[in-house]
Amino acid sequence: MERYTIPHNVHTACITVHTFPDGIEEAFQQLRAFFPSTEQRPRKYFGISYPQQNGKLMYKAAVELFQGECSSFENFVIEQGPYISQAVHDYMQNIPAITSTFSKLVTHPQLKEPGYCVEYYYNDKDVLCMSQLEV
């Protein structure tokens, strides 16, 4: 595990996946259709999750919005600041590794309460799993 700092707030458009874990890929496909990533303007894609009062996990597929860009989708701000993180390489070959990685991260003694977890898909094969820390 490593500390990772998000240097500035990241404004996103997102889709809540009410059928988690089913429906995640469809939500990302919908976001990619509305907010394409190009070589000239690459986009960052995220998964955001946090526990609900009923014990279930809330999951949102999210895409970074460019400055000044508006969205009719739900919005979520990924807060700047410190996170505890660990990368999962070639995640599509081992999706359960994401869950086990977050299980480890959320045991950190400086975890922010209430906080949330972030999956940052920084390329087509790898994801950085992050959990918020107290400032």
C-alpha positions as CSV (number, residue, x, y, z in Angstrom):
1,M,0.0,0.0,0.0
2,E,1.2,3.5,-0.8
3,R,0.0,7.0,-0.1
4,Y,-1.4,8.8,-3.1
5,T,-2.4,12.4,-3.2
6,I,-5.1,13.7,-5.6
7,P,-3.9,17.2,-6.2
8,H,-7.2,18.9,-7.0
9,N,-10.9,18.1,-6.8
10,V,-12.1,16.0,-9.8
11,H,-15.5,16.8,-11.1
12,T,-17.3,13.9,-12.6
13,A,-20.5,12.8,-14.4
14,C,-21.6,9.5,-13.1
15,I,-24.2,6.7,-13.3
16,T,-25.3,4.9,-10.2
17,V,-25.2,1.1,-10.7
18,H,-28.3,-0.1,-8.8
19,T,-27.7,-3.7,-9.7
20,F,-24.0,-3.8,-8.4
21,P,-22.0,-5.7,-9.3
22,D,-24.0,-6.4,-12.5
23,G,-24.4,-3.4,-14.7
24,I,-20.9,-1.8,-14.2
25,E,-19.7,-2.4,-17.7
26,E,-22.9,-1.1,-19.2
27,A,-22.7,2.1,-17.2
28,F,-19.1,2.7,-18.4
29,Q,-20.2,2.0,-22.0
30,Q,-22.9,4.6,-21.6
31,L,-20.4,7.2,-20.2
32,R,-17.9,6.5,-23.0
33,A,-20.6,7.1,-25.6
34,F,-21.5,10.5,-24.1
35,F,-18.0,11.5,-23.0
36,P,-15.5,10.0,-25.5
37,S,-11.8,10.0,-24.7
38,T,-9.5,11.0,-27.6
39,E,-5.8,11.3,-28.0
40,Q,-6.2,15.1,-28.0
41,R,-8.5,15.1,-25.0
42,P,-8.0,12.0,-22.9
43,R,-10.6,11.3,-20.2
44,K,-10.2,9.7,-16.8
45,Y,-12.6,7.1,-15.7
46,F,-13.4,6.1,-12.1
47,G,-15.5,3.8,-10.0
48,I,-16.7,5.3,-6.7
49,S,-18.1,3.2,-3.9
50,Y,-19.2,3.5,-0.4
51,P,-21.4,1.6,2.1
52,Q,-25.1,2.5,2.5
53,Q,-27.0,2.3,5.8
54,N,-28.7,-0.9,4.7
55,G,-25.2,-2.6,4.4
56,K,-25.2,-2.7,0.6
57,L,-22.5,-1.1,-1.5
58,M,-23.3,2.0,-3.5
59,Y,-21.4,2.0,-6.8
60,K,-21.1,4.8,-9.3
61,A,-19.3,4.6,-12.7
62,A,-17.8,8.0,-13.3
63,V,-16.0,10.1,-16.0
64,E,-13.9,13.2,-15.5
65,L,-15.6,16.4,-16.7
66,F,-13.4,19.0,-18.4
67,Q,-13.4,22.5,-17.0
68,G,-16.6,24.4,-17.9
69,E,-18.3,21.2,-19.2
70,C,-21.8,20.5,-18.0
71,S,-23.6,17.2,-17.7
72,S,-27.2,16.1,-17.3
73,F,-25.9,13.0,-15.6
74,E,-25.5,12.8,-11.8
75,N,-22.4,14.7,-10.6
76,F,-19.9,13.7,-8.0
77,V,-16.7,15.4,-6.8
78,I,-13.7,13.2,-6.0
79,E,-12.1,15.2,-3.2
80,Q,-8.5,16.3,-3.4
81,G,-6.2,15.0,-0.6
82,P,-4.5,11.9,0.7
83,Y,-5.6,8.4,-0.1
84,I,-4.1,5.0,0.6
85,S,-3.7,3.1,-2.6
86,Q,-2.7,-0.1,-4.4
87,A,-2.6,-0.9,-8.1
88,V,-4.3,-4.0,-9.5
89,H,-2.6,-4.9,-12.8
90,D,-4.5,-6.7,-15.6
91,Y,-7.7,-6.4,-13.6
92,M,-10.0,-7.9,-16.3
93,Q,-8.1,-11.2,-15.8
94,N,-8.7,-11.1,-12.0
95,I,-11.7,-8.9,-11.1
96,P,-11.9,-10.3,-7.5
97,A,-8.5,-8.8,-6.9
98,I,-10.2,-5.4,-6.8
99,T,-12.5,-6.5,-4.0
100,S,-9.7,-8.1,-2.0
101,T,-7.5,-5.0,-2.5
102,F,-10.2,-2.7,-1.1
103,S,-10.7,-5.1,1.8
104,K,-7.1,-4.5,2.8
105,L,-7.2,-0.7,2.1
106,V,-10.3,0.0,4.3
107,T,-8.4,-1.4,7.4
108,H,-6.0,1.5,7.4
109,P,-6.0,3.2,10.8
110,Q,-6.3,6.7,9.3
111,L,-9.3,6.0,7.0
112,K,-11.7,8.9,6.7
113,E,-15.1,8.3,8.2
114,P,-17.4,8.5,6.4
115,G,-15.4,8.2,3.2
116,Y,-15.5,6.5,-0.1
117,C,-13.3,4.3,-2.3
118,V,-12.1,5.2,-5.8
119,E,-11.1,3.0,-8.7
120,Y,-9.0,5.0,-11.1
121,Y,-8.7,3.3,-14.5
122,Y,-5.5,4.9,-15.6
123,N,-5.1,2.6,-18.7
124,D,-6.9,-0.2,-20.4
125,K,-5.4,-2.9,-18.1
126,D,-4.7,-1.4,-14.8
127,V,-6.6,0.2,-12.0
128,L,-5.5,2.2,-8.9
129,C,-7.6,1.3,-5.9
130,M,-7.8,4.2,-3.4
131,S,-9.5,4.9,0.0
132,Q,-9.7,8.3,1.5
133,L,-7.5,9.2,4.5
134,E,-8.0,11.8,7.1
135,V,-6.2,15.0,6.3
